[in-house]
Amino acid sequence: MDSNMMTKTAELEESNFPNKIENGLRAAYHFQQLQDHSINEVLWACVTLMWMLMNCVHGIIKAIFSLCQRI
């Protein structure tokens, strides 16, 4: 493998460290928040989140079909 390619890959990975650390801290914080709630509250939060994600995916699929129809 070319040494320039290895250097660029290492630089790109190092630039993502702050994002990975931030995401890890957010996940730990949310995990702690989940532990402070009852099982029913956690279940309701999960169901609500899945519903929102499903609506987002549905919107993305509709947008893709709309773009495909224009082409």
N, CA, C, O and CB atoms as a CASP TS submission, in Angstrom:
PFRMAT TS
TARGET T0000
AUTHOR 0000-0000-0000
METHOD Language model
MODEL 1
PARENT N/A
ATOM      1  N   MET     1       0.846  -1.179   0.000  1.00  0.00           N
ATOM      2  CA  MET     1       0.000   0.000   0.000  1.00  0.00           C
ATOM      3  C   MET     1       0.888   1.237   0.000  1.00  0.00           C
ATOM      4  O   MET     1       1.944   1.236   0.632  1.00  0.00           O
ATOM      5  CB  MET     1      -0.960   0.001   1.219  1.00  0.00           C
ATOM      6  N   ASP     2       0.487   2.264  -0.680  1.00  0.00           N
ATOM      7  CA  ASP     2       1.232   3.504  -0.776  1.00  0.00           C
ATOM      8  C   ASP     2       1.286   4.188   0.586  1.00  0.00           C
ATOM      9  O   ASP     2       0.289   4.219   1.309  1.00  0.00           O
ATOM     10  CB  ASP     2       0.603   4.433  -1.826  1.00  0.00           C
ATOM     11  N   SER     3       2.459   4.740   0.939  1.00  0.00           N
ATOM     12  CA  SER     3       2.604   5.378   2.255  1.00  0.00           C
ATOM     13  C   SER     3       1.751   6.636   2.362  1.00  0.00           C
ATOM     14  O   SER     3       1.274   6.965   3.448  1.00  0.00           O
ATOM     15  CB  SER     3       4.073   5.725   2.521  1.00  0.00           C
ATOM     16  N   ASN     4       1.548   7.355   1.232  1.00  0.00           N
ATOM     17  CA  ASN     4       0.682   8.532   1.262  1.00  0.00           C
ATOM     18  C   ASN     4      -0.747   8.142   1.605  1.00  0.00           C
ATOM     19  O   ASN     4      -1.433   8.855   2.338  1.00  0.00           O
ATOM     20  CB  ASN     4       0.722   9.262  -0.084  1.00  0.00           C
ATOM     21  N   MET     5      -1.187   7.028   1.084  1.00  0.00           N
ATOM     22  CA  MET     5      -2.542   6.560   1.345  1.00  0.00           C
ATOM     23  C   MET     5      -2.705   6.207   2.822  1.00  0.00           C
ATOM     24  O   MET     5      -3.743   6.489   3.420  1.00  0.00           O
ATOM     25  CB  MET     5      -2.874   5.343   0.461  1.00  0.00           C
ATOM     26  N   MET     6      -1.676   5.588   3.409  1.00  0.00           N
ATOM     27  CA  MET     6      -1.737   5.219   4.820  1.00  0.00           C
ATOM     28  C   MET     6      -1.774   6.460   5.699  1.00  0.00           C
ATOM     29  O   MET     6      -2.496   6.491   6.695  1.00  0.00           O
ATOM     30  CB  MET     6      -0.543   4.338   5.199  1.00  0.00           C
ATOM     31  N   THR     7      -1.000   7.489   5.339  1.00  0.00           N
ATOM     32  CA  THR     7      -0.970   8.727   6.110  1.00  0.00           C
ATOM     33  C   THR     7      -2.324   9.415   6.056  1.00  0.00           C
ATOM     34  O   THR     7      -2.825   9.878   7.081  1.00  0.00           O
ATOM     35  CB  THR     7       0.128   9.666   5.589  1.00  0.00           C
ATOM     36  N   LYS     8      -2.923   9.487   4.869  1.00  0.00           N
ATOM     37  CA  LYS     8      -4.230  10.129   4.728  1.00  0.00           C
ATOM     38  C   LYS     8      -5.291   9.380   5.525  1.00  0.00           C
ATOM     39  O   LYS     8      -6.151  10.000   6.149  1.00  0.00           O
ATOM     40  CB  LYS     8      -4.634  10.204   3.249  1.00  0.00           C
ATOM     41  N   THR     9      -5.236   8.059   5.507  1.00  0.00           N
ATOM     42  CA  THR     9      -6.209   7.270   6.258  1.00  0.00           C
ATOM     43  C   THR     9      -6.059   7.522   7.749  1.00  0.00           C
ATOM     44  O   THR     9      -7.054   7.674   8.458  1.00  0.00           O
ATOM     45  CB  THR     9      -6.047   5.774   5.952  1.00  0.00           C
ATOM     46  N   ALA    10      -4.823   7.567   8.230  1.00  0.00           N
ATOM     47  CA  ALA    10      -4.586   7.813   9.651  1.00  0.00           C
ATOM     48  C   ALA    10      -5.072   9.200  10.042  1.00  0.00           C
ATOM     49  O   ALA    10      -5.648   9.373  11.116  1.00  0.00           O
ATOM     50  CB  ALA    10      -3.096   7.657   9.986  1.00  0.00           C
ATOM     51  N   GLU    11      -4.844  10.197   9.179  1.00  0.00           N
ATOM     52  CA  GLU    11      -5.294  11.554   9.474  1.00  0.00           C
ATOM     53  C   GLU    11      -6.816  11.614   9.538  1.00  0.00           C
ATOM     54  O   GLU    11      -7.377  12.279  10.409  1.00  0.00           O
ATOM     55  CB  GLU    11      -4.767  12.536   8.419  1.00  0.00           C
ATOM     56  N   LEU    12      -7.479  10.927   8.627  1.00  0.00           N
ATOM     57  CA  LEU    12      -8.938  10.926   8.628  1.00  0.00           C
ATOM     58  C   LEU    12      -9.484  10.270   9.888  1.00  0.00           C
ATOM     59  O   LEU    12     -10.453  10.752  10.475  1.00  0.00           O
ATOM     60  CB  LEU    12      -9.471  10.209   7.390  1.00  0.00           C
ATOM     61  N   GLU    13      -8.864   9.173  10.304  1.00  0.00           N
ATOM     62  CA  GLU    13      -9.336   8.491  11.502  1.00  0.00           C
ATOM     63  C   GLU    13      -9.113   9.346  12.737  1.00  0.00           C
ATOM     64  O   GLU    13      -9.974   9.387  13.616  1.00  0.00           O
ATOM     65  CB  GLU    13      -8.635   7.147  11.662  1.00  0.00           C
ATOM     66  N   GLU    14      -7.969  10.037  12.826  1.00  0.00           N
ATOM     67  CA  GLU    14      -7.692  10.888  13.975  1.00  0.00           C
ATOM     68  C   GLU    14      -8.646  12.069  14.025  1.00  0.00           C
ATOM     69  O   GLU    14      -8.981  12.542  15.111  1.00  0.00           O
ATOM     70  CB  GLU    14      -6.252  11.379  13.937  1.00  0.00           C
ATOM     71  N   SER    15      -9.088  12.553  12.875  1.00  0.00           N
ATOM     72  CA  SER    15     -10.016  13.683  12.871  1.00  0.00           C
ATOM     73  C   SER    15     -11.385  13.271  13.390  1.00  0.00           C
ATOM     74  O   SER    15     -12.175  14.129  13.783  1.00  0.00           O
ATOM     75  CB  SER    15     -10.144  14.263  11.464  1.00  0.00           C
ATOM     76  N   ASN    16     -11.683  11.974  13.399  1.00  0.00           N
ATOM     77  CA  ASN    16     -12.969  11.486  13.894  1.00  0.00           C
ATOM     78  C   ASN    16     -12.961  11.198  15.389  1.00  0.00           C
ATOM     79  O   ASN    16     -14.014  10.914  15.960  1.00  0.00           O
ATOM     80  CB  ASN    16     -13.360  10.242  13.150  1.00  0.00           C
ATOM     81  N   PHE    17     -11.792  11.266  16.043  1.00  0.00           N
ATOM     82  CA  PHE    17     -11.728  10.959  17.471  1.00  0.00           C
ATOM     83  C   PHE    17     -12.665  11.816  18.306  1.00  0.00           C
ATOM     84  O   PHE    17     -13.381  11.267  19.144  1.00  0.00           O
ATOM     85  CB  PHE    17     -10.321  11.133  17.967  1.00  0.00           C
ATOM     86  N   PRO    18     -12.701  13.146  18.122  1.00  0.00           N
ATOM     87  CA  PRO    18     -13.626  13.943  18.950  1.00  0.00           C
ATOM     88  C   PRO    18     -15.078  13.505  18.778  1.00  0.00           C
ATOM     89  O   PRO    18     -15.831  13.470  19.752  1.00  0.00           O
ATOM     90  CB  PRO    18     -13.497  15.426  18.603  1.00  0.00           C
ATOM     91  N   ASN    19     -15.477  13.173  17.563  1.00  0.00           N
ATOM     92  CA  ASN    19     -16.849  12.717  17.332  1.00  0.00           C
ATOM     93  C   ASN    19     -17.113  11.388  18.033  1.00  0.00           C
ATOM     94  O   ASN    19     -18.180  11.192  18.615  1.00  0.00           O
ATOM     95  CB  ASN    19     -17.120  12.580  15.830  1.00  0.00           C
ATOM     96  N   LYS    20     -16.147  10.480  17.979  1.00  0.00           N
ATOM     97  CA  LYS    20     -16.322   9.177  18.623  1.00  0.00           C
ATOM     98  C   LYS    20     -16.406   9.337  20.137  1.00  0.00           C
ATOM     99  O   LYS    20     -17.219   8.682  20.788  1.00  0.00           O
ATOM    100  CB  LYS    20     -15.167   8.228  18.250  1.00  0.00           C
ATOM    101  N   ILE    21     -15.571  10.202  20.695  1.00  0.00           N
ATOM    102  CA  ILE    21     -15.602  10.444  22.136  1.00  0.00           C
ATOM    103  C   ILE    21     -16.924  11.084  22.525  1.00  0.00           C
ATOM    104  O   ILE    21     -17.546  10.686  23.511  1.00  0.00           O
ATOM    105  CB  ILE    21     -14.422  11.339  22.568  1.00  0.00           C
ATOM    106  N   GLU    22     -17.352  12.071  21.756  1.00  0.00           N
ATOM    107  CA  GLU    22     -18.625  12.743  22.041  1.00  0.00           C
ATOM    108  C   GLU    22     -19.786  11.753  21.972  1.00  0.00           C
ATOM    109  O   GLU    22     -20.654  11.751  22.846  1.00  0.00           O
ATOM    110  CB  GLU    22     -18.858  13.903  21.050  1.00  0.00           C
ATOM    111  N   ASN    23     -19.803  10.922  20.948  1.00  0.00           N
ATOM    112  CA  ASN    23     -20.879   9.935  20.810  1.00  0.00           C
ATOM    113  C   ASN    23     -20.857   8.928  21.955  1.00  0.00           C
ATOM    114  O   ASN    23     -21.911   8.517  22.440  1.00  0.00           O
ATOM    115  CB  ASN    23     -20.762   9.202  19.469  1.00  0.00           C
ATOM    116  N   GLY    24     -19.668   8.533  22.386  1.00  0.00           N
ATOM    117  CA  GLY    24     -19.556   7.613  23.513  1.00  0.00           C
ATOM    118  C   GLY    24     -20.080   8.228  24.800  1.00  0.00           C
ATOM    119  O   GLY    24     -20.765   7.566  25.579  1.00  0.00           O
ATOM    120  N   LEU    25     -19.754   9.504  25.022  1.00  0.00           N
ATOM    121  CA  LEU    25     -20.247  10.195  26.214  1.00  0.00           C
ATOM    122  C   LEU    25     -21.760  10.363  26.173  1.00  0.00           C
ATOM    123  O   LEU    25     -22.437  10.211  27.190  1.00  0.00           O
ATOM    124  CB  LEU    25     -19.577  11.559  26.353  1.00  0.00           C
ATOM    125  N   ARG    26     -22.283  10.675  24.998  1.00  0.00           N
ATOM    126  CA  ARG    26     -23.744  10.791  24.864  1.00  0.00           C
ATOM    127  C   ARG    26     -24.425   9.457  25.147  1.00  0.00           C
ATOM    128  O   ARG    26     -25.445   9.406  25.835  1.00  0.00           O
ATOM    129  CB  ARG    26     -24.120  11.285  23.453  1.00  0.00           C
ATOM    130  N   ALA    27     -23.859   8.381  24.616  1.00  0.00           N
ATOM    131  CA  ALA    27     -24.443   7.054  24.843  1.00  0.00           C
ATOM    132  C   ALA    27     -24.412   6.702  26.327  1.00  0.00           C
ATOM    133  O   ALA    27     -25.387   6.170  26.858  1.00  0.00           O
ATOM    134  CB  ALA    27     -23.691   5.981  24.025  1.00  0.00           C
ATOM    135  N   ALA    28     -23.295   6.997  27.001  1.00  0.00           N
ATOM    136  CA  ALA    28     -23.202   6.713  28.438  1.00  0.00           C
ATOM    137  C   ALA    28     -24.218   7.535  29.217  1.00  0.00           C
ATOM    138  O   ALA    28     -24.849   7.031  30.146  1.00  0.00           O
ATOM    139  CB  ALA    28     -21.782   7.001  28.958  1.00  0.00           C
ATOM    140  N   TYR    29     -24.376   8.796  28.839  1.00  0.00           N
ATOM    141  CA  TYR    29     -25.350   9.659  29.515  1.00  0.00           C
ATOM    142  C   TYR    29     -26.769   9.127  29.330  1.00  0.00           C
ATOM    143  O   TYR    29     -27.541   9.055  30.286  1.00  0.00           O
ATOM    144  CB  TYR    29     -25.252  11.102  28.983  1.00  0.00           C
ATOM    145  N   HIS    30     -27.108   8.757  28.098  1.00  0.00           N
ATOM    146  CA  HIS    30     -28.450   8.246  27.829  1.00  0.00           C
ATOM    147  C   HIS    30     -28.681   6.905  28.529  1.00  0.00           C
ATOM    148  O   HIS    30     -29.782   6.633  29.009  1.00  0.00           O
ATOM    149  CB  HIS    30     -28.670   8.097  26.318  1.00  0.00           C
ATOM    150  N   PHE    31     -27.643   6.072  28.586  1.00  0.00           N
ATOM    151  CA  PHE    31     -27.771   4.803  29.295  1.00  0.00           C
ATOM    152  C   PHE    31     -28.056   5.049  30.774  1.00  0.00           C
ATOM    153  O   PHE    31     -28.897   4.378  31.371  1.00  0.00           O
ATOM    154  CB  PHE    31     -26.494   3.955  29.127  1.00  0.00           C
ATOM    155  N   GLN    32     -27.347   6.020  31.362  1.00  0.00           N
ATOM    156  CA  GLN    32     -27.586   6.354  32.766  1.00  0.00           C
ATOM    157  C   GLN    32     -29.007   6.876  32.959  1.00  0.00           C
ATOM    158  O   GLN    32     -29.664   6.542  33.945  1.00  0.00           O
ATOM    159  CB  GLN    32     -26.563   7.399  33.256  1.00  0.00           C
ATOM    160  N   GLN    33     -29.484   7.695  32.019  1.00  0.00           N
ATOM    161  CA  GLN    33     -30.847   8.213  32.109  1.00  0.00           C
ATOM    162  C   GLN    33     -31.865   7.079  32.051  1.00  0.00           C
ATOM    163  O   GLN    33     -32.873   7.113  32.756  1.00  0.00           O
ATOM    164  CB  GLN    33     -31.112   9.221  30.983  1.00  0.00           C
ATOM    165  N   LEU    34     -31.607   6.076  31.213  1.00  0.00           N
ATOM    166  CA  LEU    34     -32.523   4.943  31.106  1.00  0.00           C
ATOM    167  C   LEU    34     -32.573   4.151  32.410  1.00  0.00           C
ATOM    168  O   LEU    34     -33.627   3.639  32.787  1.00  0.00           O
ATOM    169  CB  LEU    34     -32.106   4.030  29.952  1.00  0.00           C
ATOM    170  N   GLN    35     -31.440   4.050  33.095  1.00  0.00           N
ATOM    171  CA  GLN    35     -31.410   3.303  34.349  1.00  0.00           C
ATOM    172  C   GLN    35     -32.208   3.997  35.442  1.00  0.00           C
ATOM    173  O   GLN    35     -32.676   3.345  36.376  1.00  0.00           O
ATOM    174  CB  GLN    35     -29.978   3.106  34.805  1.00  0.00           C
ATOM    175  N   ASP    36     -32.370   5.312  35.336  1.00  0.00           N
ATOM    176  CA  ASP    36     -33.093   6.073  36.349  1.00  0.00           C
ATOM    177  C   ASP    36     -34.607   5.976  36.186  1.00  0.00           C
ATOM    178  O   ASP    36     -35.343   6.437  37.058  1.00  0.00           O
ATOM    179  CB  ASP    36     -32.669   7.519  36.301  1.00  0.00           C
ATOM    180  N   HIS    37     -35.087   5.394  35.099  1.00  0.00           N
ATOM    181  CA  HIS    37     -36.520   5.325  34.820  1.00  0.00           C
ATOM    182  C   HIS    37     -37.040   3.905  34.996  1.00  0.00           C
ATOM    183  O   HIS    37     -36.273   2.944  35.047  1.00  0.00           O
ATOM    184  CB  HIS    37     -36.815   5.822  33.402  1.00  0.00           C
ATOM    185  N   SER    38     -38.359   3.798  35.087  1.00  0.00           N
ATOM    186  CA  SER    38     -38.977   2.475  35.206  1.00  0.00           C
ATOM    187  C   SER    38     -38.939   1.764  33.855  1.00  0.00           C
ATOM    188  O   SER    38     -38.692   2.383  32.821  1.00  0.00           O
ATOM    189  CB  SER    38     -40.438   2.592  35.718  1.00  0.00           C
ATOM    190  N   ILE    39     -39.186   0.472  33.880  1.00  0.00           N
ATOM    191  CA  ILE    39     -39.170  -0.327  32.651  1.00  0.00           C
ATOM    192  C   ILE    39     -40.233   0.167  31.675  1.00  0.00           C
ATOM    193  O   ILE    39     -39.987   0.217  30.470  1.00  0.00           O
ATOM    194  CB  ILE    39     -39.395  -1.819  32.972  1.00  0.00           C
ATOM    195  N   ASN    40     -41.400   0.528  32.175  1.00  0.00           N
ATOM    196  CA  ASN    40     -42.468   1.009  31.296  1.00  0.00           C
ATOM    197  C   ASN    40     -42.085   2.316  30.618  1.00  0.00           C
ATOM    198  O   ASN    40     -42.406   2.518  29.447  1.00  0.00           O
ATOM    199  CB  ASN    40     -43.761   1.195  32.083  1.00  0.00           C
ATOM    200  N   GLU    41     -41.402   3.206  31.332  1.00  0.00           N
ATOM    201  CA  GLU    41     -40.971   4.473  30.731  1.00  0.00           C
ATOM    202  C   GLU    41     -39.924   4.230  29.650  1.00  0.00           C
ATOM    203  O   GLU    41     -39.955   4.862  28.594  1.00  0.00           O
ATOM    204  CB  GLU    41     -40.410   5.420  31.808  1.00  0.00           C
ATOM    205  N   VAL    42     -39.003   3.318  29.916  1.00  0.00           N
ATOM    206  CA  VAL    42     -37.973   2.983  28.929  1.00  0.00           C
ATOM    207  C   VAL    42     -38.612   2.349  27.700  1.00  0.00           C
ATOM    208  O   VAL    42     -38.266   2.689  26.569  1.00  0.00           O
ATOM    209  CB  VAL    42     -36.916   2.030  29.538  1.00  0.00           C
ATOM    210  N   LEU    43     -39.539   1.432  27.924  1.00  0.00           N
ATOM    211  CA  LEU    43     -40.230   0.784  26.807  1.00  0.00           C
ATOM    212  C   LEU    43     -40.989   1.805  25.975  1.00  0.00           C
ATOM    213  O   LEU    43     -40.943   1.758  24.746  1.00  0.00           O
ATOM    214  CB  LEU    43     -41.190  -0.295  27.321  1.00  0.00           C
ATOM    215  N   TRP    44     -41.688   2.728  26.630  1.00  0.00           N
ATOM    216  CA  TRP    44     -42.436   3.762  25.920  1.00  0.00           C
ATOM    217  C   TRP    44     -41.488   4.658  25.118  1.00  0.00           C
ATOM    218  O   TRP    44     -41.790   5.022  23.981  1.00  0.00           O
ATOM    219  CB  TRP    44     -43.260   4.606  26.912  1.00  0.00           C
ATOM    220  N   ALA    45     -40.337   5.014  25.713  1.00  0.00           N
ATOM    221  CA  ALA    45     -39.359   5.842  25.005  1.00  0.00           C
ATOM    222  C   ALA    45     -38.826   5.107  23.776  1.00  0.00           C
ATOM    223  O   ALA    45     -38.646   5.719  22.723  1.00  0.00           O
ATOM    224  CB  ALA    45     -38.195   6.229  25.944  1.00  0.00           C
ATOM    225  N   CYS    46     -38.571   3.803  23.897  1.00  0.00           N
ATOM    226  CA  CYS    46     -38.075   3.015  22.764  1.00  0.00           C
ATOM    227  C   CYS    46     -39.119   2.917  21.656  1.00  0.00           C
ATOM    228  O   CYS    46     -38.799   3.068  20.477  1.00  0.00           O
ATOM    229  CB  CYS    46     -37.672   1.611  23.226  1.00  0.00           C
ATOM    230  N   VAL    47     -40.361   2.666  22.039  1.00  0.00           N
ATOM    231  CA  VAL    47     -41.433   2.565  21.046  1.00  0.00           C
ATOM    232  C   VAL    47     -41.619   3.901  20.334  1.00  0.00           C
ATOM    233  O   VAL    47     -41.783   3.941  19.115  1.00  0.00           O
ATOM    234  CB  VAL    47     -42.756   2.123  21.711  1.00  0.00           C
ATOM    235  N   THR    48     -41.592   4.993  21.096  1.00  0.00           N
ATOM    236  CA  THR    48     -41.738   6.322  20.499  1.00  0.00           C
ATOM    237  C   THR    48     -40.595   6.612  19.534  1.00  0.00           C
ATOM    238  O   THR    48     -40.817   7.133  18.441  1.00  0.00           O
ATOM    239  CB  THR    48     -41.792   7.401  21.593  1.00  0.00           C
ATOM    240  N   LEU    49     -39.373   6.274  19.937  1.00  0.00           N
ATOM    241  CA  LEU    49     -38.216   6.498  19.072  1.00  0.00           C
ATOM    242  C   LEU    49     -38.312   5.665  17.801  1.00  0.00           C
ATOM    243  O   LEU    49     -38.025   6.163  16.712  1.00  0.00           O
ATOM    244  CB  LEU    49     -36.920   6.171  19.817  1.00  0.00           C
ATOM    245  N   MET    50     -38.709   4.406  17.925  1.00  0.00           N
ATOM    246  CA  MET    50     -38.853   3.557  16.742  1.00  0.00           C
ATOM    247  C   MET    50     -39.929   4.101  15.807  1.00  0.00           C
ATOM    248  O   MET    50     -39.776   4.042  14.587  1.00  0.00           O
ATOM    249  CB  MET    50     -39.191   2.117  17.153  1.00  0.00           C
ATOM    250  N   TRP    51     -41.006   4.626  16.364  1.00  0.00           N
ATOM    251  CA  TRP    51     -42.072   5.219  15.557  1.00  0.00           C
ATOM    252  C   TRP    51     -41.537   6.425  14.787  1.00  0.00           C
ATOM    253  O   TRP    51     -41.818   6.587  13.599  1.00  0.00           O
ATOM    254  CB  TRP    51     -43.267   5.633  16.450  1.00  0.00           C
ATOM    255  N   MET    52     -40.763   7.272  15.474  1.00  0.00           N
ATOM    256  CA  MET    52     -40.197   8.453  14.817  1.00  0.00           C
ATOM    257  C   MET    52     -39.224   8.042  13.720  1.00  0.00           C
ATOM    258  O   MET    52     -39.231   8.628  12.638  1.00  0.00           O
ATOM    259  CB  MET    52     -39.489   9.355  15.842  1.00  0.00           C
ATOM    260  N   LEU    53     -38.381   7.035  13.988  1.00  0.00           N
ATOM    261  CA  LEU    53     -37.438   6.562  12.976  1.00  0.00           C
ATOM    262  C   LEU    53     -38.165   5.977  11.772  1.00  0.00           C
ATOM    263  O   LEU    53     -37.763   6.199  10.630  1.00  0.00           O
ATOM    264  CB  LEU    53     -36.496   5.521  13.574  1.00  0.00           C
ATOM    265  N   MET    54     -39.234   5.231  12.028  1.00  0.00           N
ATOM    266  CA  MET    54     -40.021   4.661  10.935  1.00  0.00           C
ATOM    267  C   MET    54     -40.616   5.773  10.070  1.00  0.00           C
ATOM    268  O   MET    54     -40.621   5.671   8.843  1.00  0.00           O
ATOM    269  CB  MET    54     -41.142   3.755  11.490  1.00  0.00           C
ATOM    270  N   ASN    55     -41.114   6.829  10.704  1.00  0.00           N
ATOM    271  CA  ASN    55     -41.659   7.954   9.946  1.00  0.00           C
ATOM    272  C   ASN    55     -40.577   8.651   9.126  1.00  0.00           C
ATOM    273  O   ASN    55     -40.830   9.077   8.000  1.00  0.00           O
ATOM    274  CB  ASN    55     -42.324   8.954  10.889  1.00  0.00           C
ATOM    275  N   CYS    56     -39.368   8.769   9.688  1.00  0.00           N
ATOM    276  CA  CYS    56     -38.262   9.376   8.939  1.00  0.00           C
ATOM    277  C   CYS    56     -37.894   8.532   7.723  1.00  0.00           C
ATOM    278  O   CYS    56     -37.710   9.061   6.627  1.00  0.00           O
ATOM    279  CB  CYS    56     -37.033   9.554   9.845  1.00  0.00           C
ATOM    280  N   VAL    57     -37.790   7.224   7.918  1.00  0.00           N
ATOM    281  CA  VAL    57     -37.459   6.326   6.807  1.00  0.00           C
ATOM    282  C   VAL    57     -38.555   6.379   5.755  1.00  0.00           C
ATOM    283  O   VAL    57     -38.269   6.393   4.558  1.00  0.00           O
ATOM    284  CB  VAL    57     -37.264   4.876   7.309  1.00  0.00           C
ATOM    285  N   HIS    58     -39.805   6.408   6.195  1.00  0.00           N
ATOM    286  CA  HIS    58     -40.925   6.495   5.258  1.00  0.00           C
ATOM    287  C   HIS    58     -40.837   7.788   4.439  1.00  0.00           C
ATOM    288  O   HIS    58     -41.074   7.776   3.231  1.00  0.00           O
ATOM    289  CB  HIS    58     -42.274   6.428   6.018  1.00  0.00           C
ATOM    290  N   GLY    59     -40.499   8.895   5.093  1.00  0.00           N
ATOM    291  CA  GLY    59     -40.346  10.168   4.387  1.00  0.00           C
ATOM    292  C   GLY    59     -39.210  10.132   3.384  1.00  0.00           C
ATOM    293  O   GLY    59     -39.324  10.680   2.287  1.00  0.00           O
ATOM    294  N   ILE    60     -38.110   9.485   3.757  1.00  0.00           N
ATOM    295  CA  ILE    60     -36.970   9.371   2.840  1.00  0.00           C
ATOM    296  C   ILE    60     -37.350   8.528   1.628  1.00  0.00           C
ATOM    297  O   ILE    60     -37.012   8.877   0.497  1.00  0.00           O
ATOM    298  CB  ILE    60     -35.748   8.753   3.559  1.00  0.00           C
ATOM    299  N   ILE    61     -38.046   7.430   1.859  1.00  0.00           N
ATOM    300  CA  ILE    61     -38.469   6.564   0.748  1.00  0.00           C
ATOM    301  C   ILE    61     -39.423   7.310  -0.179  1.00  0.00           C
ATOM    302  O   ILE    61     -39.312   7.199  -1.400  1.00  0.00           O
ATOM    303  CB  ILE    61     -39.144   5.278   1.282  1.00  0.00           C
ATOM    304  N   LYS    62     -40.359   8.069   0.389  1.00  0.00           N
ATOM    305  CA  LYS    62     -41.276   8.853  -0.441  1.00  0.00           C
ATOM    306  C   LYS    62     -40.515   9.889  -1.265  1.00  0.00           C
ATOM    307  O   LYS    62     -40.840  10.114  -2.431  1.00  0.00           O
ATOM    308  CB  LYS    62     -42.332   9.547   0.435  1.00  0.00           C
ATOM    309  N   ALA    63     -39.508  10.516  -0.667  1.00  0.00           N
ATOM    310  CA  ALA    63     -38.714  11.507  -1.394  1.00  0.00           C
ATOM    311  C   ALA    63     -37.935  10.854  -2.532  1.00  0.00           C
ATOM    312  O   ALA    63     -37.830  11.421  -3.620  1.00  0.00           O
ATOM    313  CB  ALA    63     -37.751  12.226  -0.439  1.00  0.00           C
ATOM    314  N   ILE    64     -37.394   9.674  -2.286  1.00  0.00           N
ATOM    315  CA  ILE    64     -36.650   8.960  -3.332  1.00  0.00           C
ATOM    316  C   ILE    64     -37.575   8.590  -4.483  1.00  0.00           C
ATOM    317  O   ILE    64     -37.220   8.779  -5.646  1.00  0.00           O
ATOM    318  CB  ILE    64     -35.980   7.693  -2.759  1.00  0.00           C
ATOM    319  N   PHE    65     -38.757   8.064  -4.172  1.00  0.00           N
ATOM    320  CA  PHE    65     -39.711   7.723  -5.229  1.00  0.00           C
ATOM    321  C   PHE    65     -40.137   8.963  -6.003  1.00  0.00           C
ATOM    322  O   PHE    65     -40.309   8.908  -7.221  1.00  0.00           O
ATOM    323  CB  PHE    65     -40.940   7.027  -4.638  1.00  0.00           C
ATOM    324  N   SER    66     -40.308  10.075  -5.305  1.00  0.00           N
ATOM    325  CA  SER    66     -40.690  11.318  -5.966  1.00  0.00           C
ATOM    326  C   SER    66     -39.600  11.771  -6.935  1.00  0.00           C
ATOM    327  O   SER    66     -39.888  12.211  -8.048  1.00  0.00           O
ATOM    328  CB  SER    66     -40.967  12.414  -4.927  1.00  0.00           C
ATOM    329  N   LEU    67     -38.343  11.656  -6.497  1.00  0.00           N
ATOM    330  CA  LEU    67     -37.234  12.029  -7.377  1.00  0.00           C
ATOM    331  C   LEU    67     -37.131  11.082  -8.565  1.00  0.00           C
ATOM    332  O   LEU    67     -36.848  11.514  -9.683  1.00  0.00           O
ATOM    333  CB  LEU    67     -35.916  12.037  -6.599  1.00  0.00           C
ATOM    334  N   CYS    68     -37.358   9.805  -8.331  1.00  0.00           N
ATOM    335  CA  CYS    68     -37.294   8.824  -9.425  1.00  0.00           C
ATOM    336  C   CYS    68     -38.380   9.085 -10.460  1.00  0.00           C
ATOM    337  O   CYS    68     -38.153   8.879 -11.653  1.00  0.00           O
ATOM    338  CB  CYS    68     -37.429   7.394  -8.876  1.00  0.00           C
ATOM    339  N   GLN    69     -39.543   9.528 -10.033  1.00  0.00           N
ATOM    340  CA  GLN    69     -40.624   9.808 -10.967  1.00  0.00           C
ATOM    341  C   GLN    69     -40.319  11.026 -11.824  1.00  0.00           C
ATOM    342  O   GLN    69     -40.798  11.121 -12.954  1.00  0.00           O
ATOM    343  CB  GLN    69     -41.927  10.014 -10.217  1.00  0.00           C
ATOM    344  N   ARG    70     -39.538  11.948 -11.309  1.00  0.00           N
ATOM    345  CA  ARG    70     -39.189  13.154 -12.072  1.00  0.00           C
ATOM    346  C   ARG    70     -38.158  12.868 -13.150  1.00  0.00           C
ATOM    347  O   ARG    70     -38.064  13.603 -14.132  1.00  0.00           O
ATOM    348  CB  ARG    70     -38.663  14.234 -11.139  1.00  0.00           C
ATOM    349  N   ILE    71     -37.393  11.815 -12.975  1.00  0.00           N
ATOM    350  CA  ILE    71     -36.314  11.505 -13.924  1.00  0.00           C
ATOM    351  C   ILE    71     -36.867  10.831 -15.148  1.00  0.00           C
ATOM    352  O   ILE    71     -36.113  10.493 -16.061  1.00  0.00           O
ATOM    353  CB  ILE    71     -35.251  10.616 -13.277  1.00  0.00           C
TER
END
